[in-house]
Amino acid sequence: MMGAMQQQLDFIAYIQRMLVEGDFSATYKFALLHALADVCVEQPLVSDQAELKIDLATLADKLITLYWHHAVPFASEQTGESALLKQNTGAQSKVISVLYECQQHNIRNLRALKQSSLYKPTFNAALATLKTGPLWRLQILAKQAECFLYPHTNSTKFITLNAGIASCFRRFYDLVVYLAKNAWLQKIQSIKHNQALIGPQSQLHDFLFGFDRNALSKAKPVLIELQHGNCFYCQKPLNNKTEVDHFIPFTRYANDLGHNFVAAHSTCNNSKRDFLAAQLHRERWQEQNLVLNSQHITRELSDYFNCDADKSRSVSDWAYQVAQANSAKLWLAKDSFEQAADLGLYQRSNAELSLVAEGKPRYDA
């Protein structure tokens, strides 16, 4: 029983890591995650710890089902494929293009598609996309394969979910599907082509739950000055593409804390994304924002943000403890990561950090 409970906890942690550490340039991986959950509740299990063999043909058919409604033009004022929401940051996704072509032949539902001569080439396109894309990339976390759900065998016929994984999908079906759909939606909303079609509602999430970008502009000059004009992460001179980064990512802790900001190149910021930064970055952030310049940040930014160094430290401790428990990867530099290590080796007390500041007065002098 305890083993099954631990596997369930590990399953949730893995799904969480997948959505943060995975590289999602298209929406296929979200669709595949949704499809895997569907198949697990649709097929009977011999036992909770049983493996589950899933034919790739079943998954390809699932992709067609999940994408069918996405191939309908979204914007009535546009014509042709330009009216479709993109599912990829580059060219339109192959499955969408194929399904749209089917609908141009007056096929109005999936039942009609499966009875038509167009189903076989559509199925073949979905199967080819599955094999060359999401099937063997879904479990690439921080640029490394971590095959928690199923082994990477590169089989052309099937995959086999590891023992107990199908049971986890069944146990947490609602949660997995919710997370997959939410991430899918956010990906579609983030694509510039789609924002012109969707209109103001594409900004609804940021409006309701996002951060104040105008306020962030107040923090930028303060951070640039205390960082002596250098990017916090790569330590090279900042340029005209400087951004304010939430050191503990906003997706992890959705509140603005004045001591949680650093100034970074847009390339460094975009590479870090929603990852936690490596321990060396964390120590430098603690020294810079929580010790040497803590009072300065409070003086300069308290009119715009909640400035509480102790709260920022507590949030940081929590985030890195979760990362360690989940065996998450920490961002070091572009395409470079490290394992979340034993925090006992890295945590430094306030007294220790204060020693760093001795003889090195900056803005708090």
Secondary structure, DSSP 8 states (H G I E B T S, - for coil): -HHHHHHHHHHHHHHHHHHHHB--SBSHHHHHHHHHHHHHHHS--SSTT--EEEEHHHHHHHHHHHHGGGGS-S-TTS-GGGGS--SBSSS--HHHHHHHHHHHTT--SHHHHHTSTTHHHHHHHHHHHHHHTGGGTTTEETTEE--SSS-----SSEEEE-TTHHHHHHHTHHHHHHHHHHHHHHHHHHSHHHHHHHGGGGGHHHHHH---HHHHHHHHHHHHHHTTTB-TTT-SB--SSEEEEESS-TTTS-S-BGGGEEEEEHHHHHHHTTS-B-HHHHHHHIIIIIIITHHHHHHHHTTTSB--HHHHHHHHHHHHHHHHHTT-EEEEETTEEEE---GGGT---HHHHHHHHTT---TT-
